[in-house]
Amino acid sequence: MTSTILAILLTIVVLIFGFWLIQHSQFRNEERKRQFELRRESQKAISPIRLRAYERLALLLERTKPEHMLMELRSKEPDALATWTVGQVQQYLLQTIRAEFDHNQSQQVYVSDEVWDMIINARDQMAAFVISIAAQIPANATAQTYATALLTAYSSNGTTPTDKALEELKNEAKDLM
């Protein structure tokens, strides 16, 4: 009799444990499905924001290239290269680089650390480049001479840190799509 009761109790315990395992497994699967759906919905919302961040950072890199900054200067101040000093143009270029970067700094949360580091490096290298070309220009040179030297040196540099950062940014954006 005790062995029968023990067998019945053991059967009941095994059945309860089996039922619990099945329920637990179903609960875990449902939780995974909910998490997956939540991530999917989150990605739907975040993907457009991330793409806009990539676009803004690509614009940052393009806008801090010497040819773009000098064209922008000419559109704002048509006589700048004829009337400004080398120091004034250099200062304008450095301020432009700083302002573009500062304006887009919040976009770093949407890109990888590697891409962000490349963007920072591109900014720093461009500022150093602007300063180094200005240092090579004679003290009495015109702003036009400086602009020409800047464009010539930049175009002969081959692949620049800006180009590398832009390429990596594009690759990361393609991976997102």
C-alpha positions in Angstrom: 0.0 0.0 0.0 2.7 2.5 0.9 4.6 1.6 -2.3 1.4 2.2 -4.3 0.9 5.6 -2.6 4.6 6.4 -3.1 4.3 5.4 -6.8 1.2 7.6 -7.2 2.9 10.5 -5.4 6.0 10.1 -7.5 3.9 10.0 -10.6 2.1 13.1 -9.5 5.4 14.9 -8.8 6.8 13.9 -12.1 3.7 15.0 -13.9 3.7 18.4 -12.0 7.4 18.8 -12.7 6.8 18.0 -16.4 3.9 20.3 -16.6 6.0 23.1 -15.0 8.8 22.5 -17.5 6.4 22.7 -20.4 4.8 25.9 -19.0 8.2 27.4 -18.2 9.5 26.6 -21.7 6.4 28.2 -23.3 6.7 31.2 -21.1 10.4 31.6 -22.1 9.4 31.3 -25.8 6.7 33.9 -25.4 9.1 36.2 -23.7 11.7 35.8 -26.5 9.0 36.5 -29.0 8.0 39.7 -27.2 11.6 40.8 -26.9 12.1 40.1 -30.6 9.0 42.1 -31.6 10.1 44.9 -29.3 13.6 45.0 -30.9 12.0 44.9 -34.3 9.7 47.8 -33.6 12.5 49.7 -32.0 14.7 49.1 -35.1 11.8 50.4 -37.3 11.8 53.6 -35.3 15.6 54.0 -34.9 16.7 53.1 -38.4 15.4 56.3 -40.0 17.1 58.3 -37.3 20.4 56.5 -37.7 20.2 57.0 -41.5 19.7 60.7 -40.9 22.7 60.7 -38.6 24.8 59.0 -41.3 23.7 61.7 -43.8 24.5 64.5 -41.4 28.0 63.1 -40.6 28.6 62.6 -44.4 27.7 66.3 -44.8 30.0 67.2 -41.9 32.9 65.5 -43.7 32.1 67.0 -47.1 31.6 70.5 -45.6 35.0 70.4 -44.0 36.9 69.7 -47.2 39.0 72.8 -48.2 37.2 73.2 -51.6 33.8 73.3 -50.0 34.9 75.6 -47.2 36.5 78.0 -49.6 33.5 78.0 -51.9 31.3 78.7 -48.9 33.6 81.6 -48.0 33.3 83.0 -51.5 29.6 82.8 -51.4 29.4 84.6 -48.0 32.2 87.1 -48.7 32.9 87.4 -52.4 35.9 89.6 -51.9 37.4 87.6 -49.0 40.3 86.1 -50.9 41.2 89.5 -52.3 40.9 91.5 -49.1 41.5 89.1 -46.2 44.8 88.1 -44.8 46.1 84.5 -44.7 45.4 84.5 -40.9 41.8 85.6 -41.4 41.1 82.8 -43.9 42.9 80.3 -41.7 40.8 81.4 -38.8 37.6 81.1 -40.8 38.5 77.6 -42.0 39.3 76.5 -38.4 36.1 78.0 -37.1 34.1 76.3 -39.9 35.6 72.9 -39.0 34.9 73.4 -35.3 31.4 74.7 -35.9 30.5 71.8 -38.2 31.8 69.3 -35.8 30.1 70.9 -32.8 26.8 71.0 -34.6 26.9 67.3 -35.4 28.5 66.0 -32.2 25.3 64.4 -30.9 25.2 62.1 -34.0 28.0 60.0 -32.4 25.4 57.9 -30.5 24.2 56.4 -33.8 27.5 55.3 -35.3 30.1 52.8 -34.2 33.0 54.0 -32.0 35.4 53.2 -34.9 33.6 55.5 -37.3 33.3 58.2 -34.7 37.0 58.0 -34.0 37.7 58.3 -37.7 35.5 61.4 -37.9 37.4 63.0 -34.9 40.7 62.1 -36.6 39.5 63.6 -39.9 38.6 66.8 -38.0 41.9 67.0 -36.2 43.9 66.2 -39.4 42.0 68.8 -41.4 42.7 71.5 -38.7 46.4 70.5 -38.6 46.5 70.6 -42.4 45.0 74.1 -42.6 47.5 75.3 -40.0 50.5 73.6 -41.7 49.7 75.1 -45.1 49.3 78.6 -43.6 52.7 78.1 -41.9 54.3 77.4 -45.3 53.0 80.5 -46.9 55.2 83.6 -46.8 54.0 86.3 -44.3 53.2 88.8 -47.0 51.2 86.3 -49.2 47.7 86.9 -50.2 44.7 84.9 -49.1 44.3 83.8 -52.7 47.8 82.3 -52.6 46.9 80.5 -49.4 43.7 79.2 -50.9 45.5 78.0 -54.0 48.2 76.3 -51.9 45.6 74.7 -49.7 43.6 73.3 -52.6 46.8 72.1 -54.5 48.2 70.4 -51.4 44.9 68.8 -50.5 44.3 67.4 -54.0 47.8 65.9 -54.1 47.4 64.2 -50.7 45.8 61.0 -52.1 43.4 59.4 -49.8 42.8 61.8 -46.9 41.5 61.0 -43.4 38.3 62.7 -44.5 38.0 60.3 -47.4 38.7 57.3 -45.2 36.1 58.4 -42.6 33.6 59.0 -45.3 34.1 55.6 -46.8 33.8 53.8 -43.5 30.7 55.9 -42.7 29.1 54.8 -46.0 30.0 51.1 -45.4 28.4 51.2 -42.0 25.3 52.9 -43.4 25.1 50.2 -46.1 25.3 47.5 -43.4 22.3 49.2 -41.7 20.2 49.0 -44.8 
